[in-house]
Amino acid sequence: MKFRNKLIKEILERYKTIDSIQRLCALAAWDLNTYMPQKAAEDRGLILGKAEVLIKKLILDKDFIKLINKAEKEKNLNDYEKAVVRVLKRRIKILSKLPDKFIEEFNDITNKAQIVWKRAKENNNFKEFSPYLEKIVNLTRKQADYLGYKEHPYDALIDLYEEGWTTKDFENFFEKIKDNLKKIFEDIKNSKNYIEKHPLENEKYDKENMEKLNYEILKILNFDNTRSRLDIAPHPFEESISLNDVRITTWYHEKDFRRSLTATIHEFGHSLYELNIDPELRFTPLQRGVSYGVHESQSRFWENIIGRNVVFLNRIWPICKKYLPFLKKYKFYDFVIYLNIVRPEYIRVESDEVTYHFHIILRFEIEKMFLEGRLKIKEAPEFWNENLKLYLGIKPKNYKEGILQDIHWSMGAIGYFPTYSLGTFLSGIWLEKINEKIGDISKILGKKDGIILIQNWLKENIHRYGSTYTPKELIYKIYKKEFDPTPYFNYLKAKYSKIYKI
């Protein structure tokens, strides 16, 4: 039994009401990007705004805060009980600084903006979305001012997604990884096996068959369709409604099936984290992933380290040929290269494991400049295009493959993007520990119960704790030292030296 202290039990009993409203908000947010009629956006924004204000009132209730402060002074609290106090005090600190009017306005604008963004992307019309982006950037500046920061307004926003990390931390991180990534990419580019285009990218597929294929792949990954479901969205995402209701989405296109396949596996990684949280943490503040970086470490682990592994690809190769008949014209080696091709891409979510991070660095720089007032909204598309060319040598031909490709800014999620790179590099640490503790991952994947063995390690060491430990505490608990990008670089070099003979 994880919660024995009487005060903690009382806090958790009261928290169930707060958690229930939050879960209903999550359901409404999922619906907004899947089945909600477009004209419902304004009403949905008002509803969610009012709900967020209600949550704030319940969390900032004087009696509730007194209970938490009293519990903090209790002796002999275990790790879970201490974490309840830590997480709630963090929520109190954040919400106490945000006015009700701001919360309502932020929800109203972002809910409308997501619908406008979707339409603007379809129509390749940045001008339609830019007024909303301007409002969102102005609101996030206000948000940073309300929350407070020591050095940079971006610090306040980054901390919402990655507790304990700052602008300076990410600047140092990106500076450390840039040159190594460039070197690996140049080595691959100079390889005799380097290709800029693969014929499988132009193969058209049947949407219904691709959907069946995605379900078959999820079945191999032990996807529990009694606790989860797969739907379609303009930008794939995962939403945790409750411990037994974690939903994922994917997308479908006319051709280039890997776009749907990798997105599905990526979102599965997110869902696995939420579904594997210890049931004793249900309806508590700990029943969620500890941070966006740790969450992305799960999705990127499954998308890349598992989903692009040659042994795993060999396992799914017959199934892919079953639902995608055109694959019979190709050899398995073609399939491997297609899923592991390294080359500059316009679209972040379709980028390879090496060049992906330059997409994140670009967004990091833009967000920072937005908050500093050094980049105007109308200047952003050209800045995006010129700097993508600087980093990767390519320039988007339109807004859809440039500044309008991601949903995040329409959601007001400024500060989220850096966690993708952090999570990707964290996945290298998990790989190193799995190799060390239970054996070489490629050999494990060759076993009948290999995927279960990997999932059990992740559950035991990461998933089950939810938000019990801070991101840095969790990393140290597993790695026995602080975050280090080296394991991920070791993984990249070992993998691509084989595939590209470098």
C-alpha positions in Angstrom: 0.0 0.0 0.0 1.6 3.2 -1.2 -0.5 5.8 0.7 -0.7 5.2 4.5 -0.5 8.7 5.9 -4.0 10.0 7.0 -3.4 13.5 5.7 -2.2 12.2 2.3 -5.3 10.0 2.1 -7.5 13.0 2.8 -5.8 15.0 0.2 -6.1 12.2 -2.4 -9.8 11.8 -1.6 -10.4 15.5 -2.3 -8.2 15.4 -5.4 -10.4 12.8 -7.0 -12.9 15.5 -7.9 -10.2 17.7 -9.5 -8.8 14.7 -11.4 -12.2 13.7 -12.7 -12.8 17.2 -14.2 -9.3 17.1 -15.7 -10.0 13.8 -17.3 -13.3 15.1 -18.8 -11.3 18.0 -20.2 -8.8 15.5 -21.7 -11.8 13.7 -23.4 -13.0 17.1 -24.8 -9.5 17.9 -26.1 -9.3 14.5 -27.8 -12.7 15.0 -29.4 -11.7 18.5 -30.6 -9.0 17.0 -32.8 -10.9 13.9 -33.9 -14.7 14.1 -34.2 -15.9 17.6 -33.1 -17.7 19.6 -35.8 -15.7 22.7 -36.8 -18.3 25.2 -35.8 -18.2 23.9 -32.2 -14.8 25.4 -31.6 -16.0 28.6 -30.0 -18.3 26.8 -27.6 -15.7 24.2 -26.8 -13.2 26.9 -26.0 -15.6 28.5 -23.6 -16.5 25.2 -21.9 -12.8 24.2 -21.4 -11.9 27.7 -20.2 -14.6 27.6 -17.5 -13.6 24.0 -16.6 -9.9 25.1 -16.2 -11.0 28.0 -13.9 -13.0 25.5 -11.8 -10.0 23.2 -11.5 -8.0 26.2 -10.4 -10.5 27.1 -7.7 -10.5 23.6 -6.4 -6.7 23.4 -6.3 -6.4 26.8 -4.7 -9.1 26.2 -2.1 -7.7 27.4 1.3 -8.6 24.2 3.2 -7.0 22.1 0.5 -3.8 24.1 0.6 -3.7 23.9 4.4 -3.9 20.1 4.2 -1.0 20.0 1.7 1.1 22.4 3.8 0.3 20.3 6.9 1.2 17.1 5.2 4.5 18.5 4.0 5.6 18.8 7.7 4.8 15.1 8.4 7.7 12.8 9.2 8.3 9.4 7.6 6.4 10.1 4.4 7.4 7.6 1.7 8.5 8.5 -1.8 4.9 8.4 -3.2 3.5 10.5 -0.4 6.3 13.1 -0.7 5.6 13.2 -4.5 1.9 14.0 -3.9 3.0 17.0 -1.9 5.6 18.0 -4.4 3.4 17.8 -7.5 0.5 19.6 -5.9 2.6 22.4 -4.5 4.0 22.8 -8.0 0.5 23.0 -9.4 -0.5 25.5 -6.7 2.5 27.7 -7.4 1.7 27.8 -11.1 -2.1 28.3 -10.9 -1.9 30.9 -8.1 0.0 33.1 -10.5 -2.4 32.8 -13.5 -5.5 35.0 -13.4 -8.9 33.4 -14.2 -9.4 35.8 -17.1 -6.1 34.8 -18.6 -6.9 31.0 -18.3 -10.3 31.6 -20.0 -8.8 33.7 -22.7 -5.9 31.2 -23.3 -8.3 28.3 -23.7 -10.7 30.3 -25.9 -7.9 31.4 -28.3 -6.1 28.0 -28.5 -9.3 26.0 -29.1 -10.3 28.3 -31.9 -6.7 28.4 -33.2 -6.5 24.6 -33.6 -9.5 24.6 -35.9 -8.1 27.6 -37.9 -4.7 25.9 -38.1 -6.2 22.8 -39.5 -8.0 24.7 -42.2 -5.0 27.0 -42.9 -2.7 24.0 -43.3 -5.2 22.3 -45.7 -5.4 25.5 -47.7 -1.7 26.3 -47.5 -2.7 29.8 -46.1 -0.4 31.2 -43.4 -2.2 34.5 -43.4 -5.3 32.8 -42.1 -3.5 31.4 -39.1 -1.1 34.3 -38.4 -3.5 36.5 -36.4 -4.1 33.6 -34.0 -0.4 32.8 -33.7 0.2 36.5 -32.9 -2.4 36.3 -30.1 -0.9 33.1 -28.8 2.6 34.4 -28.7 1.4 37.5 -26.9 -0.5 35.3 -24.4 2.5 33.2 -23.7 4.6 36.3 -23.1 2.0 37.3 -20.5 2.0 33.7 -19.1 5.8 33.9 -18.7 5.5 37.2 -16.9 2.8 35.9 -14.6 4.8 32.7 -13.8 8.1 34.6 -13.3 11.6 33.7 -14.3 15.2 34.5 -13.4 17.0 34.9 -16.7 14.7 34.4 -19.7 10.9 34.4 -20.3 11.3 31.1 -22.1 12.5 29.5 -18.8 9.0 29.8 -17.4 7.4 28.0 -20.3 10.1 25.3 -20.7 9.6 24.4 -17.0 5.9 23.7 -17.7 7.0 20.9 -19.9 10.3 19.8 -18.5 10.5 20.5 -14.7 14.0 21.8 -13.8 15.2 22.6 -17.3 16.0 26.1 -18.5 16.7 28.0 -21.8 20.4 27.8 -20.9 20.2 24.1 -20.3 18.8 23.5 -23.8 21.2 26.0 -25.4 24.1 24.0 -23.9 22.5 20.7 -24.9 22.0 21.7 -28.5 25.4 23.2 -28.7 26.8 19.8 -27.5 25.0 17.7 -30.0 25.2 19.9 -33.2 28.7 19.0 -34.4 28.4 15.3 -33.7 25.1 15.1 -35.6 26.6 17.0 -38.5 29.6 14.6 -38.6 27.4 11.5 -38.6 25.2 13.0 -41.3 28.3 13.9 -43.5 29.7 10.4 -43.1 26.4 8.9 -44.2 26.1 11.4 -47.1 29.5 10.5 -48.3 28.7 6.7 -48.2 28.3 4.7 -51.4 25.0 3.5 -50.0 23.5 7.0 -49.5 20.4 7.7 -51.5 18.3 10.9 -51.7 15.0 9.2 -52.8 13.5 5.7 -52.4 11.0 4.3 -54.9 8.8 3.1 -52.0 8.0 6.8 -51.2 5.9 7.0 -54.4 4.0 3.8 -53.9 0.3 4.5 -53.3 -1.6 2.4 -50.7 -5.1 1.6 -49.9 -6.2 3.4 -46.7 -8.3 0.5 -45.4 -5.4 -1.9 -45.9 -3.0 0.5 -44.1 -5.4 0.7 -41.2 -5.5 -3.1 -41.0 -1.7 -3.1 -41.1 -1.4 -0.6 -38.3 -3.7 -2.7 -36.1 -1.6 -5.8 -36.9 1.6 -4.0 -35.9 -0.1 -2.8 -32.7 -1.1 -6.3 -31.9 2.6 -7.4 -32.1 3.4 -4.6 -29.7 0.7 -5.9 -27.3 -1.7 -3.0 -27.8 -4.6 -3.5 -25.5 -7.7 -2.5 -27.4 -9.9 -3.0 -24.3 -8.0 0.0 -22.7 -7.1 2.0 -25.8 -8.2 2.9 -29.3 -6.7 4.2 -32.6 -8.3 7.1 -34.5 -7.4 9.6 -37.2 -6.2 13.2 -36.6 -4.7 16.0 -38.7 -1.6 15.6 -36.5 -1.1 12.4 -34.6 -1.3 12.6 -30.8 -2.0 10.6 -27.6 -4.5 11.5 -24.9 -4.8 9.9 -21.5 -8.4 10.0 -20.3 -8.0 7.5 -17.5 -5.8 4.6 -16.5 -8.0 2.3 -18.6 -8.7 4.8 -21.4 -5.6 6.0 -23.3 -6.3 7.0 -26.9 -3.9 7.4 -29.8 -4.3 8.8 -33.3 -2.5 8.4 -36.6 -2.8 9.8 -40.1 -3.1 8.4 -43.6 -1.9 9.7 -47.0 -2.2 8.5 -50.5 1.4 7.2 -50.6 4.6 6.8 -48.5 3.2 4.3 -46.0 6.0 4.8 -43.4 4.4 8.2 -42.5 1.4 6.4 -41.0 3.4 3.4 -39.7 6.0 5.3 -37.7 3.3 7.8 -36.4 1.3 4.9 -35.1 4.3 3.3 -33.3 5.3 6.6 -31.9 1.9 7.3 -30.3 1.8 3.7 -29.1 5.0 4.5 -27.1 3.2 7.4 -25.4 0.1 5.2 -24.6 2.2 2.4 -23.2 3.7 4.8 -20.6 0.3 5.9 -19.4 -1.2 2.4 -19.4 1.6 1.0 -17.4 1.4 3.4 -14.5 0.8 1.6 -11.2 -2.9 1.1 -10.6 -2.4 2.3 -7.0 -1.7 5.8 -8.5 -5.2 6.0 -10.1 -7.0 9.4 -9.6 -3.9 10.8 -7.8 -1.6 13.6 -9.0 1.0 11.0 -9.8 -1.1 9.2 -12.5 0.7 10.8 -15.5 4.1 10.8 -17.1 6.5 12.9 -15.2 7.5 15.2 -18.0 7.3 15.7 -21.8 10.9 14.8 -22.2 10.5 11.4 -20.4 7.2 10.9 -22.3 9.0 11.6 -25.7 11.7 9.2 -24.7 9.1 6.4 -24.7 7.5 7.4 -28.0 10.9 7.9 -29.7 12.2 4.7 -28.2 9.4 2.7 -29.8 9.3 4.6 -33.1 13.1 4.5 -33.7 15.0 2.0 -31.6 12.4 -0.7 -31.9 10.3 0.3 -34.9 13.3 0.8 -37.2 15.4 -2.1 -35.8 16.3 -4.6 -38.5 15.1 -7.6 -36.4 11.8 -6.0 -35.8 11.4 -5.0 -39.4 12.1 -8.7 -40.4 9.3 -9.7 -38.1 6.7 -7.3 -39.6 7.9 -7.7 -43.2 5.5 -10.6 -44.1 2.6 -8.7 -42.6 3.5 -5.5 -44.5 3.6 -7.5 -47.8 0.2 -9.0 -46.9 -1.5 -5.5 -46.7 0.7 -3.6 -49.1 0.9 -5.9 -52.2 3.4 -3.6 -54.0 6.0 -4.6 -51.5 6.3 -8.0 -53.3 8.3 -6.2 -56.0 10.9 -5.2 -53.4 13.5 -7.0 -51.3 13.7 -6.9 -47.5 16.9 -4.7 -47.8 14.8 -2.1 -49.7 12.3 -2.1 -46.8 15.1 -1.6 -44.2 16.7 1.3 -46.1 13.3 2.9 -46.7 12.5 2.9 -43.0 16.1 4.0 -42.1 16.8 6.5 -44.9 18.9 9.4 -43.7 18.5 12.6 -45.7 17.1 16.2 -45.1 13.3 16.3 -44.9 10.9 19.2 -44.8 8.6 17.6 -42.3 9.8 17.1 -38.7 7.8 14.0 -37.9 9.1 12.3 -41.1 12.7 13.1 -40.4 15.4 10.5 -39.6 17.1 10.0 -36.3 20.1 12.1 -37.3 18.7 15.2 -39.0 15.5 15.4 -36.8 17.2 17.5 -34.2 17.9 20.4 -36.5 14.1 20.7 -36.9 13.9 21.0 -33.1 16.8 23.5 -32.9 15.0 25.7 -35.5 11.8 25.7 -33.5 13.7 26.3 -30.3 15.3 29.4 -31.8 12.1 30.7 -33.3 10.2 30.3 -30.0 13.0 32.1 -28.1 13.0 35.0 -30.6 9.2 35.2 -30.4 9.3 35.7 -26.7 12.2 38.2 -26.9 10.3 40.2 -29.5 13.2 39.8 -32.0 11.1 38.0 -34.6 7.7 39.2 -35.9 5.0 36.7 -36.9 5.0 37.9 -40.5 8.7 37.4 -40.7 8.6 33.8 -39.2 7.9 31.9 -42.5 10.9 33.3 -44.2 13.1 32.9 -41.2 12.0 29.3 -41.0 12.7 28.6 -44.7 16.1 30.3 -44.7 17.3 28.6 -41.5 16.1 25.2 -42.6 18.2 25.7 -45.7 21.1 26.7 -43.5 20.8 23.6 -41.3 19.8 21.0 -43.8 20.3 22.5 -47.3 16.6 22.5 -48.2 14.0 25.2 -48.5 10.2 24.4 -48.1 8.2 25.1 -51.2 5.0 26.0 -49.3 3.7 26.7 -45.8 2.3 23.1 -45.4 5.8 21.6 -45.5 7.2 24.6 -43.6 5.8 26.7 -40.7 2.3 25.3 -40.8 3.3 21.6 -40.4 2.9 21.3 -36.6 -0.2 21.7 -34.4 1.8 22.7 -31.3 1.7 26.5 -31.6 -2.1 26.5 -32.2 -2.4 24.7 -28.9 -0.3 27.3 -27.2 2.4 24.7 -26.5 5.4 27.0 -26.7 8.3 25.3 -24.8 7.3 21.8 -25.8 9.5 21.3 -28.9 12.9 21.1 -27.1 11.6 18.0 -25.1 11.5 16.0 -28.3 15.3 16.1 -28.7 15.8 15.5 -25.0 13.5 12.5 -25.1 15.2 11.1 -28.1 18.6 11.3 -26.4 17.1 9.8 -23.2 16.0 6.8 -25.3 19.7 6.1 -25.9 20.2 5.8 -22.1 17.2 3.4 -21.8 18.7 1.3 -24.7 22.1 1.2 -23.0 20.6 0.0 -19.7 18.4 -2.6 -21.4 21.4 -4.0 -23.3 23.3 -4.1 -19.9 20.5 -5.5 -17.8 18.6 -8.0 -20.0 20.8 -8.4 -23.1 21.4 -7.1 -26.6 18.1 -5.6 -27.8 18.4 -7.1 -31.3 18.7 -10.6 -29.8 15.9 -9.9 -27.4 13.6 -8.8 -30.3 14.4 -12.1 -32.0 12.8 -14.0 -29.1 9.1 -14.8 -29.1 8.6 -12.9 -25.8 11.2 -10.3 -26.6 8.8 -7.3 -26.8 7.3 -8.3 -23.5 10.7 -8.4 -21.9 11.5 -4.9 -23.1 8.1 -3.6 -22.0 8.5 -5.1 -18.6 11.9 -3.4 -18.1 10.4 0.0 -19.1 7.4 -0.6 -16.8 9.5 -1.6 -13.9 12.0 1.2 -14.2 10.0 4.1 -15.7 6.3 3.6 -16.3 5.0 2.4 -13.0 6.2 5.5 -11.1 4.2 8.0 -13.0 5.2 11.4 -11.6 6.6 10.0 -8.4 10.2 11.2 -9.2 11.3 14.4 -10.9 12.7 13.9 -14.4 16.3 14.4 -13.1 15.7 12.0 -10.1 14.3 9.3 -12.4 17.2 9.6 -14.8 19.7 9.3 -11.9 17.8 6.4 -10.4 18.2 4.4 -13.6 21.5 5.7 -15.0 23.3 6.4 -11.7 24.5 9.6 -13.2 23.1 12.8 -14.7 21.8 13.0 -18.3 24.4 12.4 -21.0 23.9 12.4 -24.8 26.7 9.9 -25.3 24.6 6.7 -25.3 22.4 7.9 -28.1 25.4 8.9 -30.2 26.8 5.4 -29.6 23.5 3.9 -30.8 23.5 6.1 -34.0 27.1 5.3 -34.9 26.7 1.5 -34.3 23.5 1.4 -36.3 24.4 3.5 -39.3 27.9 2.2 -39.7 26.2 -1.2 -40.5 23.4 0.2 -42.7 25.5 2.7 -44.7 28.9 0.9 -44.3 30.6 4.0 -42.8 
